[in-house]
Structures are given as C-alpha cells and as structure tokens.
Amino acid sequence: MTSRRDVVTALGAIGGALPLATAVRAQGRTADPALIVSTWDFGAAANAAAFARMKAGGSLLDAVEAGAMVPEADPENHSVGYGGYPDRDGHVTLDAVIMDDRGDVGAVAALEDTVHAISVARRVMEKTPHTLIVGEGATRFARDQGFPKVDLLTPAAEAAWREWLKTAKYQPVANSENAGSARRPRGGALDHDTIGLLARDPAGHLAGACTTSGMAFKMRGRVGDSPQVGAGLYVEAGVGGATSTGLGEEVTRVSGSARVVASMRAGLSPQAACEEVVKHIAALRGNAIKGVQVGFLALDPRGRVGAFCLLPGFTYAVTDLAGRTRVLPAPSLFRA
C-alpha cells in the first residue's frame, strides 16, 4: 500500500506550486489522468478540499471525507447535509457511505441532527464491527462518538417544505441535483440527490464517498441508493470505483455501482461500463423511468474516467494530478 508520504511526494512533484483546484466548464473530456472525480457542479469545491487534504499528507480516505464534508456543511445545497430538504414529516435525515479498495466500508442511513454524516460513516468503519447503522441507532452512535447535535432544518429548507405541503406532489424531477437547481426551492417538485466522490493515488489505490439528504419530502424512513454498498458506491482494488446519481430506487434495483465495477473487471473501460448499466436500466424499466434521471461516474486505477446518464443535464467535476479541475457534461442516452 502506498504511504501518505509517497502520495504527497508524487503530488508535489507533479503539482508543484500550482494553485488548488480551480473549476472551469469544458465541453470535451479531460485527456489528463484524473486524481479526483465527483458528481455535479458543486463537486468542484469538494474536489478542491480533497486535493488539499492529499497534498497536506492525508490518506485517500481522509481526502474523500474532506471533500464530502464541503457540501454537507453548505446551507445553500438542499440535497446534501445541513440545509437539505426534509422528509414529508419535516425531519432532515442523512445517508452516507465511505469505502476503500481493501473492502473497508462504513455507512449510516436515516441519521438525524448531525451535519457530517460522512464522518459518522467513517467512525462506523473504524470503530465498530458493522458496515451500516441506521435511524435512531445511527444518531445515538454519532452522539456517543462526540458529534454535536445540530438542527439541520434551515429556514430556507423549512419554507420549501411548507410550500410543498400545499400540494404534497410526490414526483422526481430530473436534474434537480445540479448547482443551478438544487439551490432553488421547487415548491411542488421533488428535489433529491447526493454527491459521490472517487479518488485515487499515483499508485492506483482508490477510495470513495457518497453523502446525501436523500429525496426531498420522502416518506419517513426512506433510504435510497447512496449509503448502500454496491448501489450508490463501490470500489475495488485493481479495477476501479463507481458512484451513482439521480433517483436512487432505479440504481438500487440493479446494484448499479457494483455493476459498473463488475463491467470494468470484465474488461470494459469506465465509459463503456457506465453506458452499459444506464442502457440496462432503460431496457429493464421502459416507460417507468420516463422523465427520471439516473447517472453514473467511474474512475479506474489509471485515472480514466467514465460518465453517462439517462437524460441531459448531469455534470461532473474532474481534478487532475496538478490540481486543475474541469466541470464536464455527461453524455446521455436520451435527449431532453
């Protein structure tokens, strides 16, 4: 296993005195090997935090945790962490998972009153014999581990919830997750989603994280794909990692991220693997997914990236070894 010193030395040699990740929009795919990738426009800030942590000597797990913590703490992001939209009963509940390519994993679901679900998930991995703790047990575990109790329902999220209550329309909206729309209350519409983050070191070792406040105005107790290993996130040594975005129920039906990694293990490129699972979902579900967004993002040990989705609108952030970040549009199976 590559040491932290090896990672820092390699990053320093490649990145030099270049500034940390600066995001720019680009229309083509990055040709440089990727170091960190994440879902949506707001992934650029997460990538910057992850890159900084790696340059400071952090492990891959440290990096993906630091990256995921950025949107978790952003009250303007209504699909992740503090400021996330509540369930239909007015409770903000969080789901998160963290995983490395040795099979170490920790996750929480339906966690309440705690900003950094990703950090609680890491404690599950490191401090318990379990991989997933849910609900009241997850919240109690967070308190026992010293995480402060925080009211997650911000005034803006509460206002959006009360507006939603006027119609209580329960229907997913494609691409509600991106920076342009996830920050705006949609009234009767249903906002949902996550940030998924994958990182590798110069030796090709991998880790990933995924965190979300889940589907806005969901039924109490609903858990989507995000904290489920093999659905929202999967990482395998020597093969690659994948994470998902969009309507979690559709990802969970096919164990989406594990399927992407399995296709990579069978010889498909990250791009081809993402395309395979999206096309499978479309063929399997037919009209049931009309107007629904599902997308996948993948990274292999060489830094090759894949991204594909059902509908236009899914974006992802890619940071290379020099700390340069680009936000790219993912190709889609269908037109808008």
C-alpha positions in Angstrom: 0.0 0.0 0.0 1.3 3.4 -0.9 2.2 5.5 2.1 0.9 9.0 2.8 4.5 10.3 2.2 4.6 8.7 -1.2 1.3 10.3 -2.2 2.4 13.8 -1.0 5.8 13.4 -2.8 4.1 12.4 -6.0 1.6 15.2 -5.8 4.2 17.7 -5.0 6.4 16.7 -7.9 3.5 16.8 -10.3 1.5 19.7 -9.0 4.4 21.9 -7.8 3.3 25.4 -6.8 0.2 25.3 -8.9 -2.9 26.6 -7.1 -5.5 24.2 -5.8 -8.4 23.1 -7.9 -9.9 25.9 -10.0 -13.1 24.8 -11.7 -13.8 25.7 -15.3 -16.5 24.5 -17.6 -15.4 22.4 -20.5 -17.2 20.7 -23.4 -14.8 17.8 -24.0 -13.5 15.0 -21.9 -10.3 15.6 -19.9 -7.3 13.9 -21.6 -5.1 14.0 -18.4 -5.3 11.2 -15.9 -7.8 12.1 -13.2 -7.0 12.1 -9.5 -10.4 13.0 -8.1 -13.9 12.9 -9.6 -17.2 13.9 -8.2 -20.8 14.4 -9.2 -22.4 17.7 -10.2 -21.1 21.2 -10.4 -20.8 21.6 -6.7 -18.3 18.7 -6.8 -15.6 21.1 -7.9 -15.4 22.6 -4.4 -15.4 19.1 -2.9 -12.6 18.1 -5.2 -10.6 21.2 -4.1 -10.9 20.2 -0.5 -10.0 16.6 -1.2 -6.9 17.6 -3.2 -5.8 20.0 -0.5 -6.1 17.2 2.1 -4.0 14.8 -0.1 -1.3 17.5 -0.6 -1.2 18.0 3.2 -0.4 14.4 3.7 -3.9 12.9 4.1 -4.8 9.4 3.1 -7.3 8.7 0.3 -10.0 8.2 3.0 -9.0 11.5 4.5 -9.4 13.1 1.1 -12.8 11.8 0.2 -14.1 12.5 3.6 -12.8 16.1 3.5 -14.4 16.5 0.0 -17.8 15.2 1.1 -17.8 17.5 4.1 -17.9 20.6 1.9 -21.4 20.2 0.5 -22.6 18.7 3.8 -21.8 22.0 5.6 -23.3 24.2 2.8 -26.8 25.5 3.9 -27.4 26.6 0.3 -27.1 23.0 -1.0 -30.5 21.4 -0.5 -29.6 17.9 -1.5 -26.8 17.2 1.0 -26.3 17.7 4.7 -27.1 20.9 6.6 -29.8 22.7 4.6 -31.0 19.5 3.0 -34.7 19.3 2.4 -36.7 17.3 5.0 -38.9 14.3 4.6 -42.7 14.7 4.4 -42.9 15.0 8.2 -40.3 17.8 8.4 -37.3 15.8 9.5 -33.9 16.1 7.8 -32.3 12.7 7.6 -28.9 11.9 6.1 -27.3 8.9 4.4 -23.6 8.4 3.7 -21.1 5.7 2.9 -17.3 5.7 2.7 -15.2 2.9 1.2 -11.6 2.0 0.2 -10.4 -0.6 -2.2 -9.4 -3.1 0.5 -13.1 -3.6 1.3 -13.2 -1.4 4.4 -16.6 0.3 4.5 -18.8 2.2 6.8 -22.3 3.7 6.3 -25.2 5.4 8.1 -28.8 5.9 7.0 -31.6 8.0 8.3 -29.1 9.8 10.6 -30.6 12.9 12.3 -29.2 16.1 14.0 -25.7 15.6 12.7 -24.0 17.7 10.0 -21.2 15.4 8.8 -22.8 12.1 8.0 -19.7 11.0 6.1 -17.6 11.3 9.2 -20.0 9.3 11.2 -19.9 6.7 8.4 -16.1 6.6 8.7 -16.4 6.0 12.5 -18.8 3.1 11.8 -16.0 1.6 9.6 -13.2 2.3 12.1 -14.9 1.9 15.5 -17.4 -0.9 15.0 -17.6 -4.4 13.6 -20.5 -3.3 11.4 -20.8 -1.7 7.9 -24.2 0.1 8.3 -26.0 1.7 11.2 -29.4 3.3 10.7 -32.0 5.5 12.3 -32.1 6.1 16.0 -29.1 3.8 16.4 -27.0 5.9 14.0 -27.9 9.1 15.7 -27.1 7.7 19.1 -23.8 6.4 17.8 -23.0 9.9 16.5 -23.6 11.4 19.9 -21.5 8.7 21.6 -18.7 9.5 19.2 -18.8 13.2 20.1 -20.5 14.6 17.1 -22.6 17.6 18.2 -26.3 17.8 17.9 -27.3 20.3 15.3 -30.8 21.2 14.0 -30.4 20.5 10.2 -33.7 22.2 9.1 -32.7 25.6 7.9 -35.3 28.4 7.4 -35.0 28.1 3.6 -35.5 24.3 3.7 -38.4 24.6 6.1 -40.0 27.2 3.8 -39.7 24.9 0.8 -41.2 22.1 2.8 -44.2 24.2 3.9 -44.7 25.2 0.3 -44.6 21.6 -0.8 -47.2 20.7 1.8 -49.8 22.8 -0.1 -49.9 20.2 -2.9 -47.8 17.3 -1.5 -46.9 16.3 -5.0 -44.5 13.4 -4.9 -42.7 13.1 -8.2 -39.0 13.1 -9.0 -37.6 15.9 -11.1 -34.7 15.2 -13.5 -31.5 17.1 -12.8 -32.8 18.7 -9.6 -29.4 17.8 -8.2 -27.2 20.2 -10.2 -25.9 23.5 -8.8 -28.4 25.6 -10.8 -31.5 23.9 -9.5 -30.6 22.2 -6.3 -30.1 25.6 -4.7 -33.6 26.7 -5.5 -36.8 25.6 -3.8 -39.1 24.0 -6.3 -42.4 24.1 -4.4 -44.3 21.1 -5.6 -41.3 19.5 -7.3 -39.2 16.8 -5.7 -35.6 17.6 -5.2 -33.2 14.8 -4.4 -29.7 13.6 -4.6 -26.1 13.2 -3.5 -22.5 13.9 -4.0 -20.4 10.9 -5.0 -16.7 11.3 -4.9 -13.9 9.0 -6.1 -10.2 9.5 -5.6 -7.0 7.6 -6.4 -3.3 7.9 -5.6 -0.5 7.8 -8.1 0.0 4.1 -7.4 -3.6 3.4 -8.4 -5.2 2.8 -5.0 -8.8 4.0 -4.7 -11.4 5.3 -2.2 -14.8 6.8 -2.4 -17.5 8.6 -0.5 -21.2 9.3 -1.1 -23.4 11.5 1.1 -26.9 12.9 0.7 -30.0 14.2 2.5 -32.0 12.0 0.2 -35.1 12.6 -1.8 -36.8 15.8 -0.6 -40.2 15.3 1.1 -39.7 11.5 1.0 -41.7 9.1 3.2 -40.2 8.9 6.7 -37.6 6.1 6.8 -37.0 6.0 3.1 -33.4 5.1 2.2 -32.1 5.4 -1.4 -29.1 4.0 -3.1 -26.5 6.4 -1.6 -25.5 4.5 1.6 -25.8 1.1 0.1 -22.5 -0.5 -0.9 -22.8 -1.7 -4.5 -25.7 0.7 -5.2 -24.6 4.3 -4.6 -20.9 3.5 -4.3 -18.5 0.6 -5.0 -14.6 0.5 -5.0 -12.4 -2.5 -5.9 -8.7 -2.8 -5.8 -7.0 -3.0 -9.2 -10.3 -2.5 -11.0 -11.9 0.9 -10.2 -14.7 2.7 -8.4 -18.1 3.9 -9.3 -20.8 6.2 -7.8 -24.3 7.0 -8.9 -26.7 10.0 -9.0 -30.3 10.5 -9.7 -33.3 8.6 -8.5 -31.9 6.1 -6.0 -34.6 3.5 -6.4 -33.7 2.9 -10.0 -30.0 2.5 -9.1 -30.8 0.1 -6.2 -32.8 -2.2 -8.5 -29.7 -3.1 -10.4 -26.9 -2.7 -7.8 -25.7 0.0 -10.2 -22.3 0.9 -8.9 -21.3 -2.7 -8.4 -22.4 -3.5 -11.9 -20.3 -0.7 -13.3 -17.2 -2.0 -11.5 -18.0 -5.6 -12.5 -18.1 -4.5 -16.1 -14.7 -2.8 -15.7 -13.4 -6.0 -14.2 -14.6 -7.8 -17.3 -12.6 -5.5 -19.5 -14.9 -2.6 -20.3 -13.5 1.0 -20.0 -15.0 3.2 -17.3 -17.0 5.0 -20.0 -18.3 1.8 -21.6 -19.2 0.4 -18.2 -21.3 3.4 -17.3 -23.0 3.3 -20.6 -23.8 -0.4 -20.1 -25.7 0.0 -16.8 -27.6 3.0 -18.0 -28.8 1.2 -21.1 -29.7 -1.8 -19.0 -31.9 0.3 -16.7 -33.6 1.9 -19.7 -34.3 -1.5 -21.2 -35.4 -3.0 -17.9 -37.7 -0.2 -16.8 -39.1 1.2 -20.0 -41.8 3.8 -19.5 -41.4 3.6 -15.7 -38.3 5.9 -15.9 -39.8 8.5 -18.3 -38.5 11.9 -17.2 -36.3 10.3 -14.5 -32.6 11.0 -14.2 -30.0 8.3 -13.4 -26.3 8.7 -14.0 -23.0 7.0 -13.1 -19.5 8.2 -12.7 -16.5 5.9 -12.7 -12.7 6.1 -12.2 -10.1 3.4 -12.8 -6.6 3.0 -11.2 -5.0 4.6 -14.3 -7.1 7.8 -13.9 -9.5 7.1 -16.8 -13.0 8.5 -16.2 -16.4 7.4 -17.4 -19.7 9.2 -17.0 -23.1 8.5 -18.6 -26.8 9.3 -17.8 -30.3 8.8 -19.0 -31.1 12.5 -19.7 -29.0 15.5 -20.5 -28.1 17.7 -17.5 -25.8 15.6 -15.4 -22.4 17.2 -14.8 -19.3 16.0 -13.0 -16.0 17.6 -11.8 -12.6 16.1 -12.7 -9.4 17.1 -10.9 -6.1 16.0 -12.4 -2.7 15.4 -10.7 -1.8 19.1 -11.0 -4.9 20.2 -9.2 -6.7 21.5 -12.3 -10.4 21.0 -12.2 -12.9 20.9 -15.0 -16.7 20.6 -14.8 -17.9 18.5 -17.7 -21.3 17.5 -19.1 -22.0 13.8 -19.1 -23.3 12.3 -22.4 -26.8 10.9 -22.1 -28.8 8.0 -23.6 -31.9 10.2 -24.4 -32.5 13.7 -25.4 -34.3 16.1 -23.2 
